[in-house]
Amino acid sequence: MNSRTLTLIRNTSFSLLGLILLAYGLGVLVTGRPDPFPWWVTAGAGIATALAVSVASGLAGRRAAAIAWDELAREEWKTCLAFGYWVAVWLYPLFAVLMAFSMVDQVQAFAAMGTLTAASPFLLFLSKWLRGRF
């Protein structure tokens, strides 16, 4: 396996995980339920992503993995993680307003905030990938 294949596996896995987490978070808000679909779907997606990227990196070897996770990829991932932090920070006042107007309850807010926070770095990663950043 070469570095291009490894990069494709990483980017695809991260993107799918972000979309699944986004679907769960939006599902909470749309359905009004804290569990719009089974919990093991998001957990399984996270575990599958970790396994896919780890196994692919192992099969590709150190050199290909180093190329796939070069300085640009690491810096872009750090930017995505910082974005996730700020999404988490700004979700608190947003959901405070939603709870104040009884649009969501505490359980829904907790479920939505958790999955939307987790989705945000992966979705920004997807956005950067689609724009050709790496």
C-alpha positions as CSV (number, residue, x, y, z in Angstrom):
1,M,0.0,0.0,0.0
2,N,1.3,3.4,-0.8
3,S,0.9,6.8,0.8
4,R,-1.9,7.9,-1.6
5,T,-4.0,4.9,-0.7
6,L,-3.4,5.4,3.0
7,T,-4.4,9.1,2.7
8,L,-7.6,8.1,0.8
9,I,-8.5,5.6,3.5
10,R,-7.8,8.1,6.3
11,N,-9.7,11.0,4.6
12,T,-12.7,8.8,3.7
13,S,-12.9,7.2,7.2
14,F,-12.6,10.6,8.9
15,S,-15.3,12.0,6.6
16,L,-17.7,9.2,7.1
17,L,-17.3,9.3,10.8
18,G,-18.0,13.1,10.8
19,L,-21.1,12.6,8.7
20,I,-22.4,9.8,10.9
21,L,-21.9,12.0,14.1
22,L,-23.5,14.9,12.4
23,A,-26.5,12.8,11.4
24,Y,-26.8,11.7,15.0
25,G,-26.6,15.2,16.4
26,L,-29.1,16.6,13.9
27,G,-31.3,13.6,14.5
28,V,-31.5,14.5,18.2
29,L,-32.7,18.0,17.3
30,V,-35.1,16.9,14.6
31,T,-36.7,14.0,16.4
32,G,-36.6,15.4,19.9
33,R,-35.2,12.2,21.1
34,P,-31.7,11.8,22.7
35,D,-31.3,8.5,20.8
36,P,-32.4,9.0,17.2
37,F,-30.8,5.8,16.2
38,P,-28.9,3.1,18.2
39,W,-25.8,4.2,20.1
40,W,-23.7,1.5,18.7
41,V,-23.9,3.0,15.3
42,T,-21.7,6.0,16.3
43,A,-19.6,3.9,18.6
44,G,-19.1,1.3,15.8
45,A,-18.2,4.1,13.3
46,G,-15.6,5.5,15.7
47,I,-14.1,2.1,16.3
48,A,-14.2,1.2,12.6
49,T,-12.4,4.5,11.8
50,A,-9.7,3.8,14.3
51,L,-9.2,0.3,13.1
52,A,-9.3,1.2,9.4
53,V,-6.7,4.0,9.8
54,S,-4.5,2.0,12.2
55,V,-4.5,-1.2,10.1
56,A,-4.0,0.7,6.9
57,S,-1.1,2.6,8.4
58,G,0.5,-0.7,9.6
59,L,0.1,-2.3,6.2
60,A,1.5,0.7,4.5
61,G,4.6,0.8,6.6
62,R,6.5,3.6,8.3
63,R,7.6,5.4,5.2
64,A,4.1,5.6,3.6
65,A,2.5,6.5,6.9
66,A,5.1,9.3,7.4
67,I,4.3,10.6,3.9
68,A,0.5,10.4,4.5
69,W,0.8,12.2,7.9
70,D,3.3,14.9,6.7
71,E,3.6,18.3,8.2
72,L,0.7,19.7,6.3
73,A,-1.7,16.9,7.3
74,R,-0.6,17.2,10.9
75,E,-1.1,21.0,10.9
76,E,-4.4,20.8,9.2
77,W,-5.6,18.2,11.7
78,K,-4.4,20.5,14.6
79,T,-6.5,23.2,13.0
80,C,-9.5,20.9,12.8
81,L,-9.1,20.0,16.5
82,A,-8.9,23.6,17.5
83,F,-12.0,24.3,15.5
84,G,-13.7,21.4,17.4
85,Y,-12.8,23.1,20.7
86,W,-14.4,26.4,19.6
87,V,-17.5,24.6,18.4
88,A,-17.8,23.0,21.8
89,V,-17.4,26.4,23.5
90,W,-20.0,28.1,21.3
91,L,-22.5,25.2,21.6
92,Y,-22.9,26.0,25.3
93,P,-24.5,29.5,24.9
94,L,-26.5,28.2,21.8
95,F,-28.0,25.4,23.8
96,A,-28.5,27.6,26.8
97,V,-30.8,29.7,24.6
98,L,-32.5,26.7,23.2
99,M,-33.1,25.3,26.7
100,A,-34.3,28.7,27.9
101,F,-37.0,28.7,25.3
102,S,-37.9,25.1,25.9
103,M,-36.9,24.0,22.4
104,V,-34.7,21.2,23.8
105,D,-34.4,19.6,27.2
106,Q,-31.2,18.8,29.1
107,V,-30.9,15.3,27.8
108,Q,-31.3,16.3,24.2
109,A,-28.8,19.1,24.6
110,F,-26.3,16.8,26.1
111,A,-26.7,14.3,23.3
112,A,-26.6,16.9,20.5
113,M,-23.7,18.9,21.9
114,G,-21.6,15.8,22.4
115,T,-22.0,14.4,18.9
116,L,-21.9,17.8,17.2
117,T,-18.7,18.6,19.1
118,A,-17.2,15.3,18.1
119,A,-18.3,15.7,14.4
120,S,-16.9,19.2,14.0
121,P,-13.2,18.4,13.5
122,F,-14.0,15.6,11.1
123,L,-16.4,17.8,9.1
124,L,-13.8,20.5,8.8
125,F,-11.3,17.9,7.7
126,L,-13.8,16.8,5.0
127,S,-14.2,20.4,4.0
128,K,-10.5,20.9,3.6
129,W,-10.2,17.7,1.7
130,L,-12.9,18.6,-0.7
131,R,-11.3,22.0,-1.3
132,G,-8.0,20.2,-2.2
133,R,-6.0,21.3,0.9
134,F,-4.5,17.8,1.1
